[in-house]
């Protein structure tokens, strides 16, 4: 069994904030301490818990099975629950989906 050392480090995370589909929005940047074994979903959860209680995103199975947590992270479409963290991240709603608020999308592709 291989032991993986978990490290904490400071990350800069820019998250798209909007009131909904078609509404104006902007990136808000957060600096927070994260763990190297976290997923992007864990980062969104920490931002909501510690700073922005109204941050909207989808979190259901947390295993990559339901595919409802699609987002664009650093320019790539990923599942936030399985995507590893990075020291700098930009998180925005997945394209071709109706944006309900922030990075929360309607899970049916248009």
VMD Tcl script that builds the backbone (N, CA, C; Angstrom):
set m [mol new atoms 330]
animate dup $m
set s [atomselect $m all]
$s set {name element resname resid chain x y z} {
  {N N UNK 1 A 0.840 -1.170 0.000}
  {CA C UNK 1 A 0.000 0.000 0.000}
  {C C UNK 1 A 0.890 1.240 0.000}
  {N N UNK 2 A 0.607 2.132 -0.912}
  {CA C UNK 2 A 1.388 3.357 -1.015}
  {C C UNK 2 A 0.731 4.452 -0.187}
  {N N UNK 3 A 1.527 5.134 0.623}
  {CA C UNK 3 A 1.030 6.223 1.445}
  {C C UNK 3 A 1.215 7.528 0.685}
  {N N UNK 4 A 0.133 8.285 0.555}
  {CA C UNK 4 A 0.184 9.567 -0.133}
  {C C UNK 4 A 0.123 10.662 0.918}
  {N N UNK 5 A 1.097 11.551 0.883}
  {CA C UNK 5 A 1.138 12.640 1.849}
  {C C UNK 5 A 0.247 13.782 1.378}
  {N N UNK 6 A -0.688 14.164 2.203}
  {CA C UNK 6 A -1.594 15.263 1.891}
  {C C UNK 6 A -0.946 16.558 2.358}
  {N N UNK 7 A -0.912 17.536 1.462}
  {CA C UNK 7 A -0.307 18.820 1.794}
  {C C UNK 7 A -1.361 19.918 1.742}
  {N N UNK 8 A -1.198 20.892 2.612}
  {CA C UNK 8 A -2.041 22.083 2.574}
  {C C UNK 8 A -1.272 23.185 1.879}
  {N N UNK 9 A -1.988 23.988 1.070}
  {CA C UNK 9 A -1.354 25.131 0.437}
  {C C UNK 9 A -2.394 26.192 0.123}
  {N N UNK 10 A -1.915 27.384 -0.139}
  {CA C UNK 10 A -2.798 28.496 -0.448}
  {C C UNK 10 A -3.139 28.477 -1.934}
  {N N UNK 11 A -4.409 28.659 -2.230}
  {CA C UNK 11 A -4.867 28.671 -3.618}
  {C C UNK 11 A -5.639 29.958 -3.891}
  {N N UNK 12 A -5.564 30.387 -5.132}
  {CA C UNK 12 A -6.349 31.528 -5.588}
  {C C UNK 12 A -7.411 30.983 -6.533}
  {N N UNK 13 A -8.672 31.202 -6.175}
  {CA C UNK 13 A -9.785 30.619 -6.915}
  {C C UNK 13 A -10.728 31.737 -7.357}
  {N N UNK 14 A -10.957 31.822 -8.664}
  {CA C UNK 14 A -11.914 32.789 -9.217}
  {C C UNK 14 A -13.165 32.024 -9.618}
  {N N UNK 15 A -14.305 32.445 -9.063}
  {CA C UNK 15 A -15.576 31.758 -9.300}
  {C C UNK 15 A -16.548 32.730 -9.957}
  {N N UNK 16 A -17.231 32.253 -11.008}
  {CA C UNK 16 A -18.238 33.059 -11.689}
  {C C UNK 16 A -19.460 33.198 -10.793}
  {N N UNK 17 A -19.894 34.440 -10.579}
  {CA C UNK 17 A -21.089 34.718 -9.770}
  {C C UNK 17 A -22.113 35.430 -10.648}
  {N N UNK 18 A -23.337 34.936 -10.661}
  {CA C UNK 18 A -24.423 35.532 -11.429}
  {C C UNK 18 A -25.753 35.158 -10.791}
  {N N UNK 19 A -26.770 35.961 -11.067}
  {CA C UNK 19 A -28.106 35.676 -10.534}
  {C C UNK 19 A -28.904 34.731 -11.419}
  {N N UNK 20 A -28.380 34.361 -12.577}
  {CA C UNK 20 A -29.096 33.390 -13.391}
  {C C UNK 20 A -28.843 33.531 -14.872}
  {N N UNK 21 A -29.487 32.676 -15.635}
  {CA C UNK 21 A -29.333 32.590 -17.079}
  {C C UNK 21 A -29.609 33.943 -17.726}
  {N N UNK 22 A -28.622 34.449 -18.418}
  {CA C UNK 22 A -28.777 35.719 -19.109}
  {C C UNK 22 A -28.459 36.944 -18.271}
  {N N UNK 23 A -28.333 36.770 -16.970}
  {CA C UNK 23 A -28.022 37.910 -16.094}
  {C C UNK 23 A -26.534 38.226 -16.179}
  {N N UNK 24 A -26.213 39.482 -15.938}
  {CA C UNK 24 A -24.808 39.863 -15.886}
  {C C UNK 24 A -24.134 39.134 -14.723}
  {N N UNK 25 A -22.861 38.907 -14.882}
  {CA C UNK 25 A -22.111 38.254 -13.827}
  {C C UNK 25 A -20.668 38.707 -13.863}
  {N N UNK 26 A -19.900 38.232 -12.914}
  {CA C UNK 26 A -18.485 38.583 -12.837}
  {C C UNK 26 A -17.779 37.530 -11.993}
  {N N UNK 27 A -16.476 37.445 -12.185}
  {CA C UNK 27 A -15.674 36.551 -11.364}
  {C C UNK 27 A -15.371 37.212 -10.035}
  {N N UNK 28 A -15.468 36.439 -8.965}
  {CA C UNK 28 A -15.012 36.867 -7.653}
  {C C UNK 28 A -13.852 35.955 -7.273}
  {N N UNK 29 A -12.805 36.550 -6.723}
  {CA C UNK 29 A -11.603 35.785 -6.412}
  {C C UNK 29 A -11.481 35.585 -4.907}
  {N N UNK 30 A -11.130 34.371 -4.540}
  {CA C UNK 30 A -10.974 33.985 -3.139}
  {C C UNK 30 A -9.583 33.386 -2.953}
  {N N UNK 31 A -8.968 33.671 -1.831}
  {CA C UNK 31 A -7.694 33.055 -1.461}
  {C C UNK 31 A -7.990 32.200 -0.236}
  {N N UNK 32 A -7.680 30.904 -0.351}
  {CA C UNK 32 A -7.994 30.006 0.741}
  {C C UNK 32 A -6.963 28.890 0.836}
  {N N UNK 33 A -6.916 28.286 1.998}
  {CA C UNK 33 A -6.033 27.151 2.221}
  {C C UNK 33 A -6.790 25.889 1.838}
  {N N UNK 34 A -6.177 25.083 0.958}
  {CA C UNK 34 A -6.811 23.855 0.506}
  {C C UNK 34 A -5.862 22.685 0.715}
  {N N UNK 35 A -6.393 21.477 0.618}
  {CA C UNK 35 A -5.602 20.261 0.749}
  {C C UNK 35 A -5.379 19.644 -0.624}
  {N N UNK 36 A -4.222 19.065 -0.813}
  {CA C UNK 36 A -3.843 18.516 -2.114}
  {C C UNK 36 A -4.724 17.344 -2.553}
  {N N UNK 37 A -5.431 16.706 -1.639}
  {CA C UNK 37 A -6.288 15.578 -2.026}
  {C C UNK 37 A -7.739 15.983 -2.271}
  {N N UNK 38 A -8.027 17.280 -2.267}
  {CA C UNK 38 A -9.384 17.763 -2.491}
  {C C UNK 38 A -9.753 17.752 -3.964}
  {N N UNK 39 A -11.062 17.772 -4.202}
  {CA C UNK 39 A -11.606 17.991 -5.542}
  {C C UNK 39 A -12.041 19.454 -5.638}
  {N N UNK 40 A -12.355 19.884 -6.840}
  {CA C UNK 40 A -12.875 21.245 -7.045}
  {C C UNK 40 A -14.165 21.425 -6.242}
  {N N UNK 41 A -14.977 20.384 -6.152}
  {CA C UNK 41 A -16.207 20.459 -5.356}
  {C C UNK 41 A -15.899 20.790 -3.899}
  {N N UNK 42 A -14.857 20.192 -3.332}
  {CA C UNK 42 A -14.466 20.513 -1.952}
  {C C UNK 42 A -14.130 21.989 -1.797}
  {N N UNK 43 A -13.484 22.571 -2.805}
  {CA C UNK 43 A -13.136 23.993 -2.774}
  {C C UNK 43 A -14.402 24.843 -2.784}
  {N N UNK 44 A -15.349 24.521 -3.665}
  {CA C UNK 44 A -16.611 25.260 -3.708}
  {C C UNK 44 A -17.344 25.159 -2.375}
  {N N UNK 45 A -17.331 23.981 -1.771}
  {CA C UNK 45 A -17.976 23.793 -0.471}
  {C C UNK 45 A -17.312 24.639 0.608}
  {N N UNK 46 A -15.990 24.740 0.580}
  {CA C UNK 46 A -15.305 25.554 1.587}
  {C C UNK 46 A -15.627 27.033 1.385}
  {N N UNK 47 A -15.654 27.487 0.145}
  {CA C UNK 47 A -15.996 28.893 -0.107}
  {C C UNK 47 A -17.400 29.179 0.417}
  {N N UNK 48 A -18.350 28.287 0.148}
  {CA C UNK 48 A -19.727 28.500 0.625}
  {C C UNK 48 A -19.777 28.467 2.148}
  {N N UNK 49 A -19.085 27.541 2.756}
  {CA C UNK 49 A -19.116 27.397 4.214}
  {C C UNK 49 A -18.463 28.588 4.926}
  {N N UNK 50 A -17.322 29.067 4.402}
  {CA C UNK 50 A -16.537 30.066 5.116}
  {C C UNK 50 A -16.761 31.507 4.679}
  {N N UNK 51 A -17.199 31.729 3.431}
  {CA C UNK 51 A -17.211 33.089 2.907}
  {C C UNK 51 A -18.521 33.491 2.245}
  {N N UNK 52 A -19.058 32.643 1.381}
  {CA C UNK 52 A -20.213 32.987 0.549}
  {C C UNK 52 A -21.336 31.967 0.739}
  {N N UNK 53 A -22.164 32.119 1.769}
  {CA C UNK 53 A -23.194 31.118 2.025}
  {C C UNK 53 A -24.234 30.983 0.913}
  {N N UNK 54 A -24.298 31.959 0.006}
  {CA C UNK 54 A -25.270 31.884 -1.084}
  {C C UNK 54 A -24.666 31.374 -2.402}
  {N N UNK 55 A -23.411 30.908 -2.389}
  {CA C UNK 55 A -22.788 30.376 -3.593}
  {C C UNK 55 A -23.546 29.128 -4.045}
  {N N UNK 56 A -23.967 29.122 -5.328}
  {CA C UNK 56 A -24.780 28.018 -5.839}
  {C C UNK 56 A -23.966 27.120 -6.766}
  {N N UNK 57 A -24.014 25.814 -6.498}
  {CA C UNK 57 A -23.366 24.803 -7.327}
  {C C UNK 57 A -24.053 23.472 -7.031}
  {N N UNK 58 A -23.819 22.489 -7.872}
  {CA C UNK 58 A -24.479 21.199 -7.717}
  {C C UNK 58 A -23.543 20.206 -7.043}
  {N N UNK 59 A -24.076 19.481 -6.066}
  {CA C UNK 59 A -23.314 18.430 -5.388}
  {C C UNK 59 A -24.278 17.320 -5.019}
  {N N UNK 60 A -24.202 16.196 -5.716}
  {CA C UNK 60 A -25.128 15.100 -5.434}
  {C C UNK 60 A -24.354 13.833 -5.076}
  {N N UNK 61 A -23.916 13.089 -6.085}
  {CA C UNK 61 A -23.321 11.783 -5.815}
  {C C UNK 61 A -21.886 11.877 -5.287}
  {N N UNK 62 A -21.153 12.899 -5.674}
  {CA C UNK 62 A -19.756 13.111 -5.276}
  {C C UNK 62 A -18.826 11.979 -5.723}
  {N N UNK 63 A -19.278 11.218 -6.739}
  {CA C UNK 63 A -18.500 10.093 -7.249}
  {C C UNK 63 A -18.275 10.158 -8.755}
  {N N UNK 64 A -18.799 11.196 -9.416}
  {CA C UNK 64 A -18.670 11.292 -10.860}
  {C C UNK 64 A -19.676 10.462 -11.618}
  {N N UNK 65 A -20.723 9.990 -10.950}
  {CA C UNK 65 A -21.709 9.124 -11.593}
  {C C UNK 65 A -22.899 9.883 -12.166}
  {N N UNK 66 A -23.368 10.894 -11.464}
  {CA C UNK 66 A -24.602 11.571 -11.892}
  {C C UNK 66 A -24.340 12.615 -12.980}
  {N N UNK 67 A -23.134 13.073 -13.122}
  {CA C UNK 67 A -22.685 14.059 -14.122}
  {C C UNK 67 A -23.465 15.372 -14.072}
  {N N UNK 68 A -23.967 15.741 -12.914}
  {CA C UNK 68 A -24.712 16.987 -12.784}
  {C C UNK 68 A -23.828 18.162 -12.366}
  {N N UNK 69 A -22.599 17.913 -11.976}
  {CA C UNK 69 A -21.743 18.982 -11.455}
  {C C UNK 69 A -20.753 19.503 -12.500}
  {N N UNK 70 A -21.111 19.397 -13.781}
  {CA C UNK 70 A -20.239 19.928 -14.833}
  {C C UNK 70 A -19.916 21.390 -14.587}
  {N N UNK 71 A -18.688 21.763 -14.856}
  {CA C UNK 71 A -18.249 23.165 -14.803}
  {C C UNK 71 A -17.025 23.291 -15.703}
  {N N UNK 72 A -16.687 24.513 -16.018}
  {CA C UNK 72 A -15.456 24.795 -16.742}
  {C C UNK 72 A -14.423 25.205 -15.700}
  {N N UNK 73 A -13.356 24.429 -15.577}
  {CA C UNK 73 A -12.286 24.714 -14.626}
  {C C UNK 73 A -11.002 24.894 -15.425}
  {N N UNK 74 A -10.451 26.084 -15.336}
  {CA C UNK 74 A -9.233 26.431 -16.090}
  {C C UNK 74 A -9.383 26.095 -17.579}
  {N N UNK 75 A -10.577 26.374 -18.108}
  {CA C UNK 75 A -10.820 26.227 -19.540}
  {C C UNK 75 A -11.275 24.864 -20.007}
  {N N UNK 76 A -11.352 23.872 -19.119}
  {CA C UNK 76 A -11.753 22.521 -19.510}
  {C C UNK 76 A -13.058 22.129 -18.822}
  {N N UNK 77 A -13.943 21.447 -19.567}
  {CA C UNK 77 A -15.191 20.955 -18.986}
  {C C UNK 77 A -14.882 19.720 -18.143}
  {N N UNK 78 A -15.219 19.794 -16.854}
  {CA C UNK 78 A -14.905 18.719 -15.912}
  {C C UNK 78 A -16.071 18.501 -14.958}
  {N N UNK 79 A -16.032 17.387 -14.270}
  {CA C UNK 79 A -16.932 17.156 -13.140}
  {C C UNK 79 A -16.231 17.680 -11.895}
  {N N UNK 80 A -16.852 18.615 -11.197}
  {CA C UNK 80 A -16.186 19.227 -10.042}
  {C C UNK 80 A -15.919 18.217 -8.932}
  {N N UNK 81 A -16.717 17.156 -8.861}
  {CA C UNK 81 A -16.544 16.193 -7.772}
  {C C UNK 81 A -15.352 15.272 -7.971}
  {N N UNK 82 A -14.829 15.184 -9.193}
  {CA C UNK 82 A -13.689 14.296 -9.436}
  {C C UNK 82 A -12.439 15.037 -9.901}
  {N N UNK 83 A -12.570 16.323 -10.209}
  {CA C UNK 83 A -11.426 17.096 -10.716}
  {C C UNK 83 A -10.505 17.493 -9.566}
  {N N UNK 84 A -9.217 17.154 -9.649}
  {CA C UNK 84 A -8.273 17.556 -8.592}
  {C C UNK 84 A -8.080 19.074 -8.556}
  {N N UNK 85 A -7.700 19.555 -7.405}
  {CA C UNK 85 A -7.468 20.989 -7.230}
  {C C UNK 85 A -6.133 21.403 -7.845}
  {N N UNK 86 A -5.992 22.713 -8.045}
  {CA C UNK 86 A -4.753 23.311 -8.537}
  {C C UNK 86 A -4.506 24.582 -7.732}
  {N N UNK 87 A -3.271 25.082 -7.695}
  {CA C UNK 87 A -2.971 26.294 -6.922}
  {C C UNK 87 A -3.714 27.530 -7.421}
  {N N UNK 88 A -4.041 27.558 -8.715}
  {CA C UNK 88 A -4.845 28.650 -9.272}
  {C C UNK 88 A -5.949 28.019 -10.097}
  {N N UNK 89 A -7.196 28.442 -9.827}
  {CA C UNK 89 A -8.325 27.884 -10.559}
  {C C UNK 89 A -9.312 28.979 -10.926}
  {N N UNK 90 A -9.882 28.835 -12.113}
  {CA C UNK 90 A -10.998 29.648 -12.553}
  {C C UNK 90 A -12.153 28.691 -12.776}
  {N N UNK 91 A -13.280 28.950 -12.105}
  {CA C UNK 91 A -14.430 28.052 -12.164}
  {C C UNK 91 A -15.621 28.829 -12.695}
  {N N UNK 92 A -16.222 28.307 -13.753}
  {CA C UNK 92 A -17.392 28.957 -14.342}
  {C C UNK 92 A -18.384 27.886 -14.782}
  {N N UNK 93 A -19.633 28.294 -15.068}
  {CA C UNK 93 A -20.631 27.294 -15.458}
  {C C UNK 93 A -20.268 26.620 -16.778}
  {N N UNK 94 A -20.669 25.370 -16.915}
  {CA C UNK 94 A -20.447 24.636 -18.160}
  {C C UNK 94 A -21.252 25.298 -19.283}
  {N N UNK 95 A -20.697 25.284 -20.466}
  {CA C UNK 95 A -21.356 25.874 -21.631}
  {C C UNK 95 A -22.485 24.948 -22.108}
  {N N UNK 96 A -23.424 25.511 -22.841}
  {CA C UNK 96 A -24.561 24.792 -23.433}
  {C C UNK 96 A -25.555 24.275 -22.408}
  {N N UNK 97 A -25.535 24.810 -21.206}
  {CA C UNK 97 A -26.503 24.475 -20.182}
  {C C UNK 97 A -27.143 25.773 -19.706}
  {N N UNK 98 A -28.363 25.680 -19.222}
  {CA C UNK 98 A -29.013 26.848 -18.630}
  {C C UNK 98 A -28.394 27.081 -17.260}
  {N N UNK 99 A -27.932 28.300 -17.019}
  {CA C UNK 99 A -27.331 28.659 -15.738}
  {C C UNK 99 A -28.435 29.112 -14.792}
  {N N UNK 100 A -28.590 28.402 -13.692}
  {CA C UNK 100 A -29.603 28.763 -12.705}
  {C C UNK 100 A -29.094 29.867 -11.788}
  {N N UNK 101 A -27.838 29.759 -11.378}
  {CA C UNK 101 A -27.158 30.784 -10.585}
  {C C UNK 101 A -25.713 30.361 -10.369}
  {N N UNK 102 A -24.809 31.320 -10.396}
  {CA C UNK 102 A -23.380 31.062 -10.180}
  {C C UNK 102 A -22.904 29.927 -11.097}
  {N N UNK 103 A -22.392 28.823 -10.538}
  {CA C UNK 103 A -21.976 27.691 -11.374}
  {C C UNK 103 A -22.995 26.552 -11.345}
  {N N UNK 104 A -24.170 26.816 -10.820}
  {CA C UNK 104 A -25.259 25.839 -10.793}
  {C C UNK 104 A -25.961 25.837 -12.148}
  {N N UNK 105 A -25.954 24.684 -12.805}
  {CA C UNK 105 A -26.580 24.568 -14.119}
  {C C UNK 105 A -27.772 23.628 -14.045}
  {N N UNK 106 A -28.683 23.784 -15.006}
  {CA C UNK 106 A -29.743 22.792 -15.180}
  {C C UNK 106 A -29.065 21.599 -15.854}
  {N N UNK 107 A -29.141 20.423 -15.289}
  {CA C UNK 107 A -28.308 19.323 -15.784}
  {C C UNK 107 A -28.726 18.724 -17.120}
  {N N UNK 108 A -29.582 19.385 -17.870}
  {CA C UNK 108 A -29.973 18.911 -19.193}
  {C C UNK 108 A -29.341 19.825 -20.227}
  {N N UNK 109 A -28.492 19.249 -21.085}
  {CA C UNK 109 A -27.793 20.032 -22.100}
  {C C UNK 109 A -28.789 20.561 -23.120}
  {N N UNK 110 A -28.587 21.818 -23.540}
  {CA C UNK 110 A -29.451 22.441 -24.544}
  {C C UNK 110 A -29.058 21.996 -25.918}
}
mol reanalyze $m
mol bondsrecalc $m
mol representation Tube
mol addrep $m
